[in-house]
Every structure is written in structure tokens, then in C-alpha cells.
């Protein structure tokens, strides 16, 4: 039997997002972690919000299985306690701020389809707007912490001494690598306004001696020579096919013989329609960057071969991560 259920659910899916973002931004999950449980009046006072407003928000979060209600008292579900409380080992509250920031852009999707141009200036989160830039970098940091250990587990860097992290943003992946491989010196290359924030994050983690930054536009700036490894983690989805191939060739030329290139990103199959999240993420990137999209695994393999690499490998990372990992070697 054909029903409208799927369409109705899609039409109201933004309700869920707005409730999640608002509860997280107000500190609902953090405050309930502090109190254990609390009623709406207590939370209204602690968060300095309207009683009626917070009660409606809390009840909706219960309906979404983010909170549990017992009489008049609310507490975090196990899922919320693990993923939405700042300081939790699996905290995603910082990471989802990126989704919150791009939410308005999705409301301009029709404009993008009509014009083919991003609906906001990419520079907004790349240095032009200091608040947006910091939110973007910190979101990438928390996302990298959430998935980084699984990604680092895919790397075989034994014997490697010098690693270049292209478009490395907050430097989180390089920090995790340096913590696992004590002989590696990492260089994080990204725009000056980005690495200025990364320097502070790297220092906070005590890795400033072995993780350095290099400010510059990786599209135009030369790559340092003598690398054993070049990583492109989560940045090719904002590059055109021509730019991706050019960057892979730059990586090849900067690598020592036997050196390795690693890529971690969203990818689709050859149809550009599966997996679902990758296909949707392609639209997200197009809304906010000049050349945003998601490429296919077969396209990446072709570019790696064109750049001169051999021993190419592409495989999905373990669920629940939606990313794909690829590596190749320079003879």
C-alpha cells in the first residue's frame, strides 16, 4: 500500500534538527548531566529561559528519545549523555555546531539550483567572519576526535619520519598520529586564519614540538619536499576534479620514493546516488563552497593512477562512520 508517510516525515525533518541544535546550544544536556535530573522550573532558572518555552522544548526532546521524563523531572538518555554532554569521551556537541551553522544555507537550496553558485561566501568560515571561522575549525576538531582513532587505525606509518597534512584544519588528525607514532614530524598546511586557531589547539594537546603548521593556500602554495606521507583528510569534497588531480600530482612530487598518499572523505558509488548520506552531503558542500560535491570511489582511483600512484586501495571505514579511506604509493 502506498502511503504519504515518507514524504510527511521528510517535510518535517527539520523539526528534529532545530530541537537538537537549540537544546545543545542552551546547555540542556550539560545541565542535566550536572544535576542528574531536574524539573522544567529548575532548568528555566538555571538556563535563564522562559518556563513555558523550556517545558515545550524538553517534552519534544523526550519525544525524540533524547531525554527521559519521570513525573515532572527530566534526565538525559544514555545516548544524550554519551554524545551531547561537553567533556564526554564521545562528545559531538561541538561537531554538530557546523550543522547548525549551515542550516540556514539549506533554506536557500532553490537559489543554488537556479544559479549554480553557493548561497553564502565560502570565505565566511575560512577567515572572513572570525566567529564563523572559529566555530568551523572547532567543529572540525571535535569531528576529527570522534572519528580520528578509527582513521589512524587504518594507517601503517611504521618507519615514516615526515608527514604533510594538506588542508588539515585544526590539526587534530596529525596530533592523533603523532601520539601513536613517536618518530613522525607532522606539518599541517591550511589557510593562515585556520592554522592560527590550529596552533592553539595543538599546543593545548601538548604536541607543538612535533606538529607544526604552515599557513598558505594549498592550491597555489608549493608543498614541502621530502615527505614520507601526504594526507588529504576531509577536504577533497570542496575541490573540482581538475584541482583534485593537480593536488595529487603535487603530493606525488613532494613524496620520497616509496611514499604514501592517504585520502579520507565522503565518496559515492559510480552513480553518485549511494550511499544516501554522501549524496546529501554533496548538496551541502555545493551550498557553501564554490566547487563543493562528493566524488565517486572510481573517480578517485582514476585520478590516483593519472597522478602516477600505484598499489591503490579504496575501502569504506567501519560503521557508523560514513567515510571512505583510500591509499596509494609512489614507486
GISULLIN-V531781 format. One record per residue. N is the residue number from 1. RES is the residue in one letter. SS is DSSP state (a for helix, b for strand, c for the rest). PHI is phi in whole degrees, 0 to 359 (none if undefined). OMEGA is omega in radians with two decimals (999 if undefined). Layout:
[[N:RES:SS:PHI:OMEGA] [N:RES:SS:PHI:OMEGA]]
//
This chain:
[[1:X:c:none:3.11] [2:X:c:277:3.14] [3:X:c:232:3.10] [4:X:c:272:-2.99] [5:X:a:304:-3.10] [6:X:a:296:-3.12] [7:X:a:293:3.11] [8:X:a:297:3.11] [9:X:a:297:3.12] [10:X:a:296:-3.08] [11:X:a:294:-3.12] [12:X:c:247:-3.08] [13:X:a:298:-3.14] [14:X:a:292:3.04] [15:X:a:305:-3.11] [16:X:a:302:-3.10] [17:X:a:299:-3.10] [18:X:a:297:3.11] [19:X:a:295:3.12] [20:X:a:298:-3.11] [21:X:a:299:-3.08] [22:X:a:293:3.14] [23:X:a:298:3.13] [24:X:a:291:-3.12] [25:X:a:296:3.14] [26:X:a:286:-3.13] [27:X:c:90:-3.12] [28:X:a:300:-3.06] [29:X:a:291:3.11] [30:X:a:295:-3.11] [31:X:a:292:3.10] [32:X:a:291:3.04] [33:X:a:295:3.12] [34:X:a:289:-3.08] [35:X:a:275:-2.99] [36:X:c:90:3.01] [37:X:c:205:-3.13] [38:X:b:199:3.06] [39:X:b:269:-3.05] [40:X:a:296:-3.13] [41:X:a:296:3.12] [42:X:a:297:-3.13] [43:X:a:292:3.10] [44:X:a:300:3.11] [45:X:a:292:-3.10] [46:X:a:292:-3.09] [47:X:a:265:3.13] [48:X:c:58:3.12] [49:X:c:230:-3.14] [50:X:c:289:-3.09] [51:X:a:297:-3.14] [52:X:a:297:-3.12] [53:X:a:297:-3.10] [54:X:a:289:3.12] [55:X:a:296:3.10] [56:X:a:296:3.11] [57:X:a:297:-3.12] [58:X:a:296:3.14] [59:X:a:296:3.10] [60:X:a:294:3.10] [61:X:a:293:3.03] [62:X:a:295:3.13] [63:X:a:299:3.13] [64:X:c:273:-3.12] [65:X:c:64:3.01] [66:X:c:265:3.11] [67:X:b:228:3.06] [68:X:b:245:3.14] [69:X:b:245:3.10] [70:X:b:231:-3.02] [71:X:c:67:3.11] [72:X:c:262:-3.02] [73:X:b:253:-3.11] [74:X:b:239:3.01] [75:X:b:211:-3.14] [76:X:b:292:2.89] [77:X:c:289:3.10] [78:X:a:300:3.13] [79:X:a:295:3.12] [80:X:a:295:3.13] [81:X:a:298:-3.10] [82:X:a:280:-2.96] [83:X:a:253:-3.01] [84:X:c:237:3.10] [85:X:c:259:3.12] [86:X:c:305:-3.13] [87:X:c:96:3.06] [88:X:c:294:-3.13] [89:X:c:303:-3.12] [90:X:c:245:-3.06] [91:X:c:303:3.06] [92:X:c:246:-3.06] [93:X:c:297:3.07] [94:X:c:285:-3.09] [95:X:c:295:-3.06] [96:X:a:286:3.07] [97:X:a:294:3.03] [98:X:a:296:3.11] [99:X:a:300:3.11] [100:X:a:297:-3.09] [101:X:a:290:3.14] [102:X:a:270:-3.14] [103:X:a:306:3.13] [104:X:a:299:-3.13] [105:X:a:297:3.14] [106:X:a:296:3.07] [107:X:c:291:3.13] [108:X:c:255:-3.08] [109:X:a:301:3.13] [110:X:a:302:3.12] [111:X:a:298:3.10] [112:X:a:297:-3.11] [113:X:a:298:3.14] [114:X:a:290:-3.03] [115:X:a:257:-3.05] [116:X:c:75:-3.11] [117:X:c:246:3.09] [118:X:c:301:-3.06] [119:X:c:271:2.99] [120:X:c:220:3.14] [121:X:c:291:3.09] [122:X:a:304:-3.12] [123:X:a:296:-3.13] [124:X:a:305:-3.11] [125:X:a:255:3.13] [126:X:c:237:3.05] [127:X:c:130:-3.09] [128:X:c:294:3.11] [129:X:c:252:-3.02] [130:X:a:297:-3.14] [131:X:a:291:3.11] [132:X:a:297:-3.13] [133:X:a:295:-3.14] [134:X:a:294:3.09] [135:X:a:299:3.13] [136:X:a:298:-3.11] [137:X:a:296:-3.14] [138:X:a:293:3.08] [139:X:a:297:3.10] [140:X:a:296:3.10] [141:X:a:297:-3.10] [142:X:a:291:3.06] [143:X:a:296:-3.13] [144:X:a:296:3.08] [145:X:a:297:-3.08] [146:X:a:291:-3.07] [147:X:a:247:-2.98] [148:X:a:299:-3.09] [149:X:a:295:3.08] [150:X:a:292:3.13] [151:X:a:293:-3.13] [152:X:a:299:3.10] [153:X:c:295:3.11] [154:X:c:276:-3.03] [155:X:c:266:3.00] [156:X:c:246:-3.03] [157:X:c:248:3.12] [158:X:c:301:3.12] [159:X:c:86:-3.14] [160:X:c:279:-3.08] [161:X:c:246:-3.00] [162:X:b:226:-3.09] [163:X:b:234:3.05] [164:X:b:250:-3.11] [165:X:b:255:-3.02] [166:X:b:277:-3.07] [167:X:c:63:-2.99] [168:X:c:284:3.04] [169:X:c:54:-3.09] [170:X:c:287:3.14] [171:X:c:79:-3.02] [172:X:a:296:3.13] [173:X:a:297:3.12] [174:X:a:295:3.08] [175:X:a:298:3.13] [176:X:a:298:3.11] [177:X:a:294:-3.13] [178:X:a:296:3.13] [179:X:a:287:3.14] [180:X:a:270:-3.08] [181:X:c:244:-2.97] [182:X:c:286:-3.10] [183:X:c:265:-3.02] [184:X:c:271:2.96] [185:X:b:254:-3.08] [186:X:b:251:3.02] [187:X:b:238:3.13] [188:X:b:263:-3.11] [189:X:b:254:3.09] [190:X:b:198:-3.11] [191:X:c:299:-3.07] [192:X:a:306:-3.13] [193:X:a:291:3.11] [194:X:a:284:-3.07] [195:X:a:289:3.05] [196:X:a:297:3.07] [197:X:a:285:3.13] [198:X:a:300:-3.14] [199:X:a:304:3.13] [200:X:a:293:3.12] [201:X:a:295:-3.14] [202:X:a:297:3.13] [203:X:a:294:3.12] [204:X:a:301:-3.12] [205:X:c:268:3.06] [206:X:c:69:-3.06] [207:X:c:244:-3.04] [208:X:c:293:3.13] [209:X:c:283:-3.08] [210:X:c:242:3.04] [211:X:b:236:-3.14] [212:X:b:254:3.10] [213:X:b:241:3.13] [214:X:b:223:-3.12] [215:X:b:283:3.11] [216:X:c:166:3.09] [217:X:c:276:-3.05] [218:X:c:297:3.12] [219:X:c:288:-3.04] [220:X:c:246:-3.10] [221:X:c:284:3.09] [222:X:c:291:3.05] [223:X:c:276:3.00] [224:X:c:302:-3.14] [225:X:c:274:2.99] [226:X:c:77:-3.13] [227:X:b:276:2.97] [228:X:b:271:-3.10] [229:X:b:217:2.93] [230:X:b:235:3.14] [231:X:b:252:2.96] [232:X:b:240:-3.06] [233:X:b:251:3.01] [234:X:c:64:3.12] [235:X:c:224:3.14] [236:X:a:294:-3.09] [237:X:a:290:3.04] [238:X:a:250:-3.11] [239:X:c:245:3.05] [240:X:c:287:3.08] [241:X:a:305:3.13] [242:X:a:296:3.13] [243:X:a:291:3.12] [244:X:a:299:3.12] [245:X:a:298:3.13] [246:X:a:297:3.13] [247:X:a:292:3.09] [248:X:a:296:3.10] [249:X:a:293:3.07] [250:X:a:298:3.11] [251:X:a:297:-3.14] [252:X:a:303:-3.10] [253:X:a:292:-3.11] [254:X:a:273:-3.07] [255:X:b:273:2.95] [256:X:b:289:3.02] [257:X:b:306:-3.08] [258:X:b:86:-3.13] [259:X:b:291:-3.01] [260:X:b:237:2.94] [261:X:b:251:3.10] [262:X:b:239:3.09] [263:X:b:232:3.02] [264:X:b:229:-3.07] [265:X:b:194:2.90] [266:X:c:289:3.05] [267:X:c:216:3.06] [268:X:b:248:2.94] [269:X:c:280:-3.04] [270:X:c:294:-3.14] [271:X:c:277:-3.06] [272:X:c:64:-3.13] [273:X:c:239:-3.13] [274:X:c:222:-0.07] [275:X:c:292:-3.08] [276:X:a:303:-3.05] [277:X:a:299:3.13] [278:X:a:296:3.12] [279:X:a:296:3.10] [280:X:a:288:3.14] [281:X:a:296:3.08] [282:X:a:301:3.10] [283:X:a:293:3.12] [284:X:a:304:-3.12] [285:X:a:291:3.12] [286:X:a:293:3.12] [287:X:a:291:-2.96] [288:X:a:238:3.12] [289:X:c:222:-3.04] [290:X:c:298:-3.06] [291:X:c:238:-3.05] [292:X:c:295:3.12] [293:X:c:187:2.94] [294:X:c:226:-3.12] [295:X:c:273:-3.14] [296:X:b:265:3.10] [297:X:a:296:3.14] [298:X:a:290:3.08] [299:X:a:296:3.13] [300:X:a:298:3.10] [301:X:a:302:3.13] [302:X:a:296:-3.14] [303:X:a:295:3.11] [304:X:a:300:3.12] [305:X:a:295:3.12] [306:X:a:297:-3.14] [307:X:a:283:3.08] [308:X:c:106:-3.09] [309:X:c:281:3.07] [310:X:b:232:3.13] [311:X:b:53:-3.08] [312:X:b:284:3.14] [313:X:b:226:3.05] [314:X:b:227:3.13] [315:X:b:207:3.09] [316:X:b:289:3.02] [317:X:c:282:-3.09] [318:X:c:298:3.04] [319:X:c:302:0.19] [320:X:c:270:-3.10] [321:X:c:291:-3.11] [322:X:c:270:-3.02] [323:X:c:271:3.04] [324:X:b:240:-3.12] [325:X:b:247:3.10] [326:X:b:222:3.07] [327:X:b:214:3.10] [328:X:b:203:-3.01] [329:X:b:233:3.00] [330:X:c:267:3.13] [331:X:c:295:999]]
//
